[in-house]
Amino acid sequence: MQFHAIGTIRTPYLTNAPYQPVKEDKGEFNIILDNKFVAGLQGLSKFHYIYVIYYLDRVSLKSPAMLITPPWVDGVEVGIFASRSPDRPNPIGISIVELKRIEHNILYTSGLDVFDKTPLLDIKPYIQDLDAKQKANYGWLEFNNREDREHLQLHIKGLPH
């Protein structure tokens, strides 16, 4: 199985990135698509949000643990597939971000949760009725109260508190 980068993601993050995209994040976020793929952008500017699929090129684990303890939840152990840990059997990441505009081969987006110069694998449109699931829940992240939920969201977003 082989994948090839189709572009590069540019972010202000050199050594530390949030756990999830922060829409209002400061800095410039864009995707520079290789010129040979520009025709594939036709029609994409009509969408407000996109999936960005990328290679987690800075993850160093060769055999990730199948059980992990997320750093922002005290004492909870879950399977790797029940988490959003970057340490995965296949280092592939996915983010949903707002597509602000496209200029030739550059896509300008809201905040992306990746390091600068992360290799881009694919882009897909986010379609409201296909991708927003009404019965989605929090799984093992069920909350006892609103304060727990708000506290967890600060951790996930990597915001100081």
PAZAPA-4460 file (N, C-alpha, C; in steps of 0.05 Angstrom, whole numbers, plus 32768, in hexadecimal, padded with zeros to 4 digits):
% residues 161
    n_x    n_y    n_z   ca_x   ca_y   ca_z    c_x    c_y    c_z   seq   type   mol
   8011   7FE9   8000   8000   8000   8000   8012   8019   8000     1      M     A
   800D   802B   7FEE   801C   8043   7FED   800A   805C   7FEA     2      Q     A
   8012   8071   7FF8   8005   808A   7FF6   801A   809F   7FEE     3      F     A
   8011   80B3   7FE1   8023   80C9   7FD9   8016   80E3   7FE1     4      H     A
   8026   80F5   7FEB   801C   8110   7FF2   8013   811E   7FD9     5      A     A
   7FFD   812C   7FDC   7FF3   813C   7FC5   7FF7   815A   7FCB     6      I     A
   8002   8160   7FE1   8007   817C   7FE9   8013   817E   8004     7      G     A
   8014   8196   800F   801F   819C   8029   800C   81AE   8039     8      T     A
   8009   81A8   8052   7FF9   81B9   8064   800B   81CC   8072     9      I     A
   8004   81E6   8072   8014   81FB   807F   8004   8205   8097    10      R     A
   8011   8205   80AE   8005   8210   80C7   801B   821E   80D6    11      T     A
   8013   822D   80EB   8028   823A   80FB   8034   8227   8110    12      P     A
   802C   820E   8111   8035   81FC   8126   804F   81EE   811E    13      Y     A
   8064   81F4   812D   807E   81E7   8128   8084   81D1   813C    14      L     A
   807D   81D5   8155   8083   81C1   816A   806B   81B7   817A    15      T     A
   8055   81C6   8179   803D   81BE   8189   8024   81C6   8179    16      N     A
   8011   81B4   8177   7FF8   81B9   8169   7FE1   81B1   817A    17      A     A
   7FCA   81BD   8177   7FB2   81B5   8187   7FAA   8198   8180    18      P     A
   7F9A   818C   8192   7F91   8171   818E   7F7B   8170   8178    19      Y     A
   7F6D   8185   8174   7F58   8187   8160   7F5A   81A2   8152    20      Q     A
   7F4E   81A5   813A   7F4F   81C0   812E   7F41   81D5   813F    21      P     A
   7F4D   81EC   8141   7F41   8203   814F   7F39   8217   813A    22      V     A
   7F1F   821A   8135   7F15   822A   811F   7F1F   8247   8120    23      K     A
   7F20   8253   8137   7F27   826F   813A   7F45   8272   813F    24      E     A
   7F55   825E   813A   7F71   825F   8141   7F80   8275   8132    25      D     A
   7F94   8280   813E   7FA4   8296   8132   7FB9   828A   8120    26      K     A
   7FBF   8299   810B   7FD4   8290   80F8   7FC7   828A   80DD    27      G     A
   7FD9   8283   80CB   7FD0   827C   80B0   7FD0   825E   80AC    28      E     A
   7FBA   8254   80A2   7FB7   8237   809D   7FB0   8233   8080    29      F     A
   7FC0   8224   8072   7FB9   821F   8056   7FC4   8204   804D    30      N     A
   7FBA   81FB   8037   7FC3   81E3   802A   7FCD   81EA   800F    31      I     A
   7FE5   81E1   800A   7FF1   81E6   7FEF   7FF0   81CC   7FE0    32      I     A
   7FDE   81CB   7FCD   7FDA   81B3   7FBD   7FEE   81B3   7FA6    33      L     A
   7FF9   819C   7FA0   800B   819A   7F89   7FFC   81A2   7F70    34      D     A
   8009   81B0   7F5F   7FFD   81BC   7F47   7FEF   81A7   7F36    35      N     A
   7FF9   818F   7F34   7FED   817A   7F23   7FD1   8172   7F2C    36      K     A
   7FC9   817A   7F45   7FAF   8172   7F4F   7F9B   8189   7F4F    37      F     A
   7FA3   81A1   7F45   7F92   81B8   7F46   7F76   81B4   7F39    38      V     A
   7F75   81A6   7F23   7F5C   81A1   7F16   7F48   8192   7F28    39      A     A
   7F53   8183   7F3B   7F42   8174   7F4E   7F34   8186   7F62    40      G     A
   7F3B   81A0   7F63   7F2E   81B3   7F75   7F14   81BE   7F69    41      L     A
   7F0E   81B8   7F50   7EF6   81C4   7F44   7EDD   81BC   7F54    42      Q     A
   7ECE   81D1   7F5C   7EB5   81CD   7F6B   7EB9   81CD   7F89    43      G     A
   7ED1   81C9   7F93   7ED6   81C8   7FB0   7ED0   81E2   7FBE    44      L     A
   7ED4   81F9   7FB1   7ECF   8213   7FBD   7EB2   8217   7FC5    45      S     A
   7EA0   8207   7FBB   7E84   8209   7FC2   7E7E   81FE   7FDE    46      K     A
   7E91   81EF   7FE9   7E8D   81E3   8004   7E98   81F6   8019    47      F     A
   7E8B   81F6   8031   7E94   8206   8047   7EA9   81F8   8058    48      H     A
   7EA8   81DD   8059   7EBB   81CD   8069   7EC6   81B7   8058    49      Y     A
   7EDE   81AE   805F   7EEB   8198   8052   7EF8   8185   8066    50      I     A
   7EFB   816C   805E   7F0C   8159   806D   7F28   815C   8062    51      Y     A
   7F3B   815D   8073   7F57   815E   806C   7F64   8144   8077    52      V     A
   7F6F   8134   8065   7F7A   811A   806D   7F98   811C   8068    53      I     A
   7FA7   8115   807D   7FC4   811A   807C   7FD4   8103   8089    54      Y     A
   7FEE   8103   8083   8001   80F0   808E   800D   80FC   80A7    55      Y     A
   800B   80EE   80BD   8017   80F7   80D6   8035   80F1   80D6    56      L     A
   8044   8100   80C7   8060   80FA   80C2   8073   80FE   80DA    57      D     A
   8069   8109   80EF   807B   810D   8106   8075   80FA   811D    58      R     A
   8063   80E7   8119   805D   80D2   812D   8073   80BD   812B    59      V     A
   8080   80B6   8141   8097   80A5   8140   8092   8088   814A    60      S     A
   807B   8082   8155   8076   8067   815F   8073   8053   8148    61      L     A
   8081   803D   814A   807F   8028   8136   8069   8015   813D    62      K     A
   8064   8010   8156   804F   7FFE   815F   803F   800C   8175    63      S     A
   802A   801B   816E   801B   802A   8183   800D   8017   8196    64      P     A
   8009   8020   81AE   7FFA   8011   81C2   7FDD   800F   81B9    65      A     A
   7FD0   7FF9   81BE   7FB4   7FF5   81B7   7FA2   8001   81CD    66      M     A
   7FAC   8004   81E5   7F9D   8010   81FB   7FAD   8029   8203    67      L     A
   7F9F   8040   8205   7FAC   8059   820C   7F9C   8067   8222    68      I     A
   7FA8   807A   822F   7F9B   808C   8242   7F9E   80A8   8236    69      T     A
   7F88   80B3   822C   7F89   80CE   8221   7F93   80E2   8236    70      P     A
   7FA5   80F4   822F   7FB2   8106   8242   7F9E   8119   8250    71      P     A
   7F87   811E   8245   7F75   8131   824F   7F5D   8125   825E    72      W     A
   7F5F   810A   8263   7F4A   80FC   8272   7F57   80EB   8287    73      V     A
   7F55   80F3   82A1   7F62   80E4   82B6   7F58   80C8   82B9    74      D     A
   7F6B   80B4   82B7   7F66   8099   82BE   7F54   808A   82AB    75      G     A
   7F4E   8093   8293   7F3D   8085   8281   7F4F   8078   826C    76      V     A
   7F4C   805D   8269   7F5B   804F   8255   7F47   8046   823F    77      E     A
   7F4F   804B   8226   7F3E   8044   820F   7F4F   8037   81F9    78      V     A
   7F43   802A   81E7   7F51   801F   81D0   7F59   8035   81BD    79      G     A
   7F6E   8031   81AF   7F79   8045   819C   7F63   804D   8188    80      I     A
   7F52   803A   8180   7F3D   8041   816C   7F26   8050   8178    81      F     A
   7F25   8052   8193   7F11   8062   81A1   7F1D   807D   81A9    82      A     A
   7F33   8084   819D   7F41   809D   81A4   7F48   80AC   818A    83      S     A
   7F52   80C4   818E   7F5C   80D4   8178   7F7A   80D9   817A    84      R     A
   7F87   80C7   8188   7FA4   80C8   818B   7FB2   80C8   8170    85      S     A
   7FC7   80D7   816D   7FD6   80D6   8154   7FE7   80BD   8151    86      P     A
   7FEC   80AF   8167   7FFC   8096   8167   7FEA   807F   815E    87      D     A
   7FEA   8079   8144   7FD7   8066   8139   7FE5   8051   8129    88      R     A
   7FD9   803A   8124   7FE5   8026   8113   7FED   8031   80F7    89      P     A
   7FDD   8042   80EC   7FE3   8050   80D3   7FE1   806E   80D9    90      N     A
   7FF7   807C   80D7   7FF8   8099   80DF   7FEA   80AB   80CC    91      P     A
   7FCF   80A9   80CC   7FBF   80B9   80BA   7FAD   80CA   80CB    92      I     A
   7FAC   80E4   80C5   7F9B   80F7   80D4   7F85   8102   80C2    93      G     A
   7F70   810B   80CF   7F5A   8117   80C0   7F4F   812F   80D1    94      I     A
   7F4A   8145   80C4   7F3F   815C   80D1   7F29   8168   80BF    95      S     A
   7F15   8174   80CC   7F00   8182   80BE   7F05   81A0   80C3    96      I     A
   7F08   81AF   80AE   7F0E   81CC   80B0   7EFD   81DC   809D    97      V     A
   7EFA   81F5   80A4   7EEC   8207   8092   7EFD   820F   807A    98      E     A
   7EF2   820D   8063   7F00   8216   804A   7EF9   8233   8045    99      L     A
   7F0C   8244   8049   7F07   8261   8046   7F08   826A   8029   100      K     A
   7F1C   8261   801A   7F1E   8268   7FFE   7F34   8256   7FF1   101      R     A
   7F33   8256   7FD6   7F47   8248   7FC7   7F52   825C   7FB2   102      I     A
   7F6D   825D   7FB2   7F7B   826D   7F9E   7F8E   825B   7F8F   103      E     A
   7F87   8253   7F77   7F96   8241   7F66   7F9B   8226   7F75   104      H     A
   7FB3   8222   7F80   7FB8   8208   7F8E   7FBA   820B   7FAC   105      N     A
   7FB2   8222   7FB7   7FB3   8227   7FD4   7F97   8229   7FDF   106      I     A
   7F92   8218   7FF3   7F78   8218   8001   7F7D   8225   801C   107      L     A
   7F6E   823A   8021   7F70   8248   803B   7F5A   823D   804D   108      Y     A
   7F62   8236   8066   7F4F   8228   8078   7F4F   8235   8093   109      T     A
   7F3C   822C   80A4   7F3D   8233   80C0   7F53   8222   80CC   110      S     A
   7F57   8224   80E7   7F6D   8216   80F4   7F6E   81F8   80EF   111      G     A
   7F86   81EF   80EA   7F8B   81D3   80E6   7F9D   81C9   80FD   112      L     A
   7F98   81B1   8106   7FA6   81A6   811D   7FBE   8195   8115   113      D     A
   7FCF   819F   8104   7FE6   8190   80FB   7FFF   81A2   80FB   114      V     A
   8016   8195   80FB   802F   81A4   80F9   8033   81AF   80DD   115      F     A
   8043   81C5   80DC   8049   81D1   80C3   8057   81BD   80B1   116      D     A
   8050   81BE   8098   805C   81AD   8082   8054   8190   8085   117      K     A
   803C   818A   8090   8031   816F   8091   8029   8167   8075   118      T     A
   8030   814E   806C   8028   8145   8052   800A   8141   8050   119      P     A
   7FFE   814B   803A   7FE2   8148   8035   7FDD   812F   8024   120      L     A
   7FC9   811F   802D   7FC2   8107   801E   7FA9   810A   800D   121      L     A
   7F95   8119   8017   7F7C   811C   8009   7F6C   8132   8014   122      D     A
   7F58   813B   8005   7F44   814F   800C   7F29   8144   8003   123      I     A
   7F15   8147   8015   7EFA   813F   800D   7EE7   8154   8017   124      K     A
   7ED1   8158   8009   7EBD   816C   8013   7EAE   8161   802B   125      P     A
   7EA8   8172   803D   7E96   816C   8054   7E7A   8174   804B   126      Y     A
   7E68   8160   804B   7E4D   8164   8041   7E3A   8161   8059   127      I     A
   7E2A   8176   805E   7E1A   8178   8076   7E09   815F   807B   128      Q     A
   7DF8   8157   8069   7DE6   8141   806F   7DF4   8125   806F   129      D     A
   7E0B   8123   8062   7E1A   810A   8063   7E2C   8107   807B   130      L     A
   7E38   811D   8083   7E4D   811C   8097   7E44   8124   80B4   131      D     A
   7E2F   8133   80B7   7E26   813A   80D2   7E11   8125   80DB   132      A     A
   7E18   8116   80EF   7E07   8100   80F8   7DF7   8108   8111   133      K     A
   7DDD   8109   8110   7DCC   8112   8126   7DCF   8101   813F   134      Q     A
   7DD5   80E8   813C   7DD7   80D6   8154   7DF3   80D3   815E   135      K     A
   7E06   80E4   8154   7E21   80E3   815E   7E21   80E9   817C   136      A     A
   7E33   80DC   818B   7E34   80E1   81A8   7E51   80E4   81B1   137      N     A
   7E56   80E4   81CA   7E71   80E7   81D5   7E7D   80CD   81DE   138      Y     A
   7E70   80B6   81D9   7E7C   809C   81DF   7E85   809B   81FC   139      G     A
   7E9E   8092   8200   7EA9   8090   821B   7EAE   80AB   8228   140      W     A
   7EAB   80C1   8219   7EAF   80DC   8223   7E96   80E8   822F   141      L     A
   7E82   80D8   8236   7E6A   80E3   8242   7E71   80F4   825A   142      E     A
   7E63   8109   825E   7E69   811D   8273   7E55   811D   8289   143      F     A
   7E5F   8121   82A2   7E4D   8123   82B9   7E40   813F   82BB   144      N     A
   7E4E   8153   82B1   7E43   816E   82B2   7E50   8180   829C   145      N     A
   7E46   8197   8299   7E4F   81AA   8285   7E6C   81B3   828A   146      R     A
   7E74   81B5   82A3   7E8F   81BD   82A9   7EA3   81A8   829F   147      E     A
   7E9D   818F   82A2   7EAF   8179   8299   7EB2   817B   827A   148      D     A
   7E9C   8180   826D   7E9C   8182   824F   7EAD   819A   8247   149      R     A
   7EA9   81B1   8253   7EB8   81C9   824B   7ED6   81C5   8251   150      E     A
   7EDC   81B8   8268   7EF8   81B3   826F   7F05   81A1   825A   151      H     A
   7EF8   818C   8252   7F02   817A   823F   7F07   8188   8224   152      L     A
   7EF4   8199   821C   7EF7   81A7   8203   7F10   81B9   8203   153      Q     A
   7F17   81C5   8219   7F2F   81D5   821B   7F48   81C3   8217   154      L     A
   7F48   81AB   8222   7F5E   8199   821F   7F61   8190   8201   155      H     A
   7F4A   8188   81F6   7F4A   817F   81DA   7F55   8194   81C8   156      I     A
   7F4D   81AD   81CC   7F56   81C3   81BB   7F72   81CD   81C2   157      K     A
   7F7D   81C2   81D7   7F98   81CA   81DF   7F9A   81E7   81EA   158      G     A
   7F83   81F0   81F4   7F82   820C   81FE   7F8A   820D   821C   159      L     A
   7F9A   8220   8224   7FA1   8222   8240   7F89   8229   8251   160      P     A
   7F89   821E   826A   7F73   8223   827C   7F7C   8220   8299   161      H     A
***
